[in-house]
Amino acid sequence: MSINAFWTEVTTMQDEVDLVITNPPFSLFREFLSWLLHGDVLFSIIGNANVITYLGA
């Protein structure tokens, strides 16, 4: 799945869900977390603790 297809899919679902359980792409973690925090949904993230300190390339 391309990055654009990923964002199109998750943005389309943003207003349709109450809970998001996900393992987002590592390279998009910060952007995806921001999207979750600004949305009106509960969420649970499954992943490695290293993503919290990942600065990106």
Phi, psi and omega in degrees: 000134179283163179300316180297319179294322178300308182293325177298316181294312183289326178292322177298322182278348188308317183270000185255353186240156176254337184216134177242123172242121190210162169234083187293158176304133183307318183291343181250010188304309183298316180295320180292320178298318177300317178300317179295316182295329180271351178273170180255056181224153169281152179211156174224130181250130177254123179174180180284141180297342180296337181295336181293328181258001182293127181264347182086172182260000000 
